[in-house]
């Protein structure tokens, strides 16, 4: 048997709290491909300017179900406290 987790096998887990850097976007869904890359690049540049390092993978979080307009955040866990910028 395989020990891998499939996407259709949801699990609840407890994790520790992580500090993240994030950019919130409210954009037309069709424009997401042209905004995601620049948002991730801005996040990486900002955390490096602040002397921080990524502490996990980049993520996106949708505040509501996707429709024609996406209300979402692009973020990344970081190694310390982030100061607002940009």
Secondary structure, DSSP 8 states (H G I E B T S, - for coil): ------TTS----------EEEEEEEEEGGGHHHHHHHHHHHHHHHHHHTT--EEEEEEEEESS--SSEEEEEEEEEESS------
